[in-house]
């Protein structure tokens, strides 16, 4: 058995095995049907046997180029738009309790000085329900002194404006507010001396001024 080189397309690189017995048989068939003489026969024989050896033949064969279909190029998805943050904060509720309202400090500065220490009143409230929308609201302040137990008093407002002390019943000594008993036109001031239950006194705006309407223990 001989290795034979088979005719393949130009540029072949793959290998295909061919039994040389088949090649030799075909060669013999040629010789039997047409006698070759001289150099032509010798040249043909040399060409047939030059690539052959023992065993099966290995013939170069080029595999057909395989093309893979390519899909259309993907278009990148546009980046999702970021949720726009609100550019402005919600406006503060003008009718909410606000103990930092500048109207409190202005009103406190107009009060007569504390009669005991002769000092002005501290504008920072100890308690209160100041509301510029309320018919009546109040804050509790203390005398601006270093005394151990400074005087305290209530300061009342109508629609966010100071009610002059001359038009209000005496509010000295009150040191708290009972918010549970307050309404849009009524404030409940409390006093606690540290002994027993605190006393609660209610004041109401009657359309023209402030009046005392109740005085009971809480």
C-alpha positions in Angstrom: 0.0 0.0 0.0 1.4 3.4 -0.9 0.8 7.0 0.1 -0.7 8.9 -2.8 -1.2 12.6 -3.3 -4.7 13.4 -4.5 -5.6 16.5 -6.5 -7.3 19.0 -4.3 -8.3 22.6 -4.6 -5.5 25.1 -4.5 -4.4 26.2 -1.0 -5.6 23.0 0.7 -4.4 22.5 4.2 -6.7 19.7 5.6 -5.6 16.1 5.5 -7.8 13.2 4.0 -6.7 9.5 4.1 -6.8 7.6 0.8 -5.9 3.9 0.5 -3.1 3.6 -2.0 -4.4 0.2 -3.1 -7.1 2.1 -4.9 -4.6 4.3 -6.6 -2.5 1.2 -7.6 -5.5 -0.5 -9.0 -6.4 2.5 -11.0 -2.8 2.7 -12.2 -2.9 -1.0 -13.3 -6.2 -0.4 -15.0 -4.6 2.4 -17.1 -1.8 0.0 -17.9 -4.1 -2.7 -19.0 -6.2 -0.5 -21.3 -3.4 1.6 -22.7 0.1 0.6 -22.8 2.6 3.3 -22.0 6.1 3.1 -23.2 9.3 4.8 -22.8 9.7 7.9 -20.8 5.9 8.7 -20.6 5.2 5.5 -18.6 8.3 6.0 -16.4 7.3 9.6 -15.6 3.8 8.7 -14.7 4.9 5.9 -12.4 7.4 8.2 -10.6 4.7 10.8 -10.1 2.3 8.3 -8.7 4.8 6.7 -6.4 6.6 9.8 -5.2 4.1 10.7 -2.5 3.3 7.1 -1.5 4.6 5.0 1.3 3.4 2.1 3.5 0.0 2.3 5.1 -2.9 4.8 4.3 -2.2 8.0 2.5 -2.7 11.4 4.0 -3.9 14.0 1.7 -4.0 17.8 2.4 -7.5 19.1 2.3 -8.6 22.6 3.0 -11.8 22.9 5.0 -14.3 25.3 3.7 -14.2 28.6 5.5 -17.1 28.8 7.9 -18.7 32.2 8.2 -20.8 33.0 11.3 -23.7 35.4 10.8 -23.2 38.5 12.7 -26.2 40.3 14.1 -26.7 44.0 13.7 -24.5 46.0 16.1 -26.3 46.6 19.4 -27.1 50.2 20.1 -26.4 51.0 23.8 -29.4 51.8 25.8 -29.6 55.4 26.8 -28.8 56.0 30.4 -31.8 56.3 32.6 -32.6 59.8 33.5 -31.9 60.5 37.1 -34.9 61.5 39.2 -34.7 65.3 39.6 -34.4 66.3 43.2 -36.8 68.9 44.4 -35.2 72.3 44.0 -37.1 73.9 46.8 -38.1 72.7 50.2 -41.7 72.8 51.3 -42.6 76.1 52.9 -43.0 76.1 56.6 -46.6 76.0 57.9 -47.2 79.5 59.2 -49.9 78.2 61.5 -47.6 75.6 63.2 -46.3 76.3 66.7 -43.0 78.1 66.4 -41.2 79.1 69.6 -38.3 80.6 67.5 -40.5 83.2 65.8 -38.8 86.6 66.0 -42.1 88.1 67.1 -41.6 86.5 70.5 -38.3 88.3 71.1 -39.8 91.6 69.9 -42.8 91.2 72.2 -40.8 90.2 75.3 -38.5 93.2 74.8 -41.5 95.5 75.2 -42.5 94.1 78.6 -41.8 96.0 81.8 -38.8 94.7 83.8 -39.2 92.0 86.4 -40.5 93.8 89.5 -38.4 91.7 91.9 -35.0 91.7 90.2 -35.6 94.8 88.0 -34.1 92.8 85.2 -35.6 92.4 81.7 -37.1 89.1 80.6 -35.2 86.4 78.8 -36.6 86.2 75.3 -36.1 82.4 75.0 -39.3 80.7 76.0 -39.5 78.0 78.6 -42.7 76.7 77.1 -45.5 77.9 74.8 -47.7 77.4 71.9 -47.0 80.6 69.9 -48.9 80.5 66.6 -49.4 83.5 64.4 -52.7 82.2 63.1 -54.3 81.6 66.5 -56.7 84.1 68.1 -54.8 83.6 71.4 -51.4 81.9 72.1 -48.8 82.3 74.8 -45.3 81.7 75.9 -43.6 81.4 79.3 -40.5 83.4 80.0 -38.3 84.0 83.1 -36.5 87.0 84.4 -33.0 87.4 82.9 -31.2 86.9 86.2 -28.9 84.3 87.9 -31.1 84.0 90.9 -31.9 80.4 91.9 -35.6 80.8 91.4 -36.2 83.7 88.9 -39.7 85.0 88.4 -41.7 83.6 85.5 -44.7 84.9 83.6 -46.9 84.3 80.6 -46.8 86.5 77.5 -49.9 86.5 75.3 -50.3 87.1 71.6 -53.3 87.7 69.3 -52.6 86.6 65.7 -48.9 86.6 66.3 -48.8 90.1 67.9 -48.1 91.0 71.5 -51.2 91.8 73.7 -50.0 94.6 76.0 -49.8 93.5 79.6 -52.3 96.3 80.5 -55.0 94.4 78.6 -54.3 91.0 80.2 -55.1 89.6 83.7 -52.1 89.1 85.9 -49.9 86.3 84.5 -47.0 86.3 86.9 -46.0 83.1 88.4 -47.2 80.7 85.6 -44.4 78.4 84.5 -46.1 76.0 82.0 -48.8 75.5 79.5 -51.2 72.6 79.3 -51.4 72.0 75.6 -54.2 69.4 75.9 -56.6 72.1 77.1 -55.6 74.8 74.6 -57.7 75.7 71.5 -57.5 78.3 68.8 -58.8 81.0 71.1 -58.0 79.6 74.5 -54.8 78.9 76.4 -54.4 76.9 79.6 -51.6 78.2 81.8 -50.2 76.1 84.6 -48.4 76.7 87.8 -46.5 74.1 89.8 -44.7 75.0 93.0 -43.2 71.5 93.3 -45.8 70.5 96.0 -49.1 68.8 95.0 -50.8 69.0 91.6 -50.2 72.0 89.3 -52.9 74.6 89.0 -54.4 75.3 85.6 -56.0 78.6 84.6 -57.7 79.2 81.3 -57.7 82.4 79.3 -59.8 83.1 76.2 -59.8 85.7 73.5 -63.4 87.2 73.5 -63.0 89.2 70.4 -61.8 92.4 72.1 -59.4 91.2 74.7 -58.4 88.4 77.0 -60.6 87.1 79.9 -60.1 84.5 82.5 -62.6 81.7 82.2 -61.6 78.9 84.6 -59.4 78.2 87.5 -59.2 74.6 88.5 -56.7 72.0 89.7 -55.4 69.7 87.0 
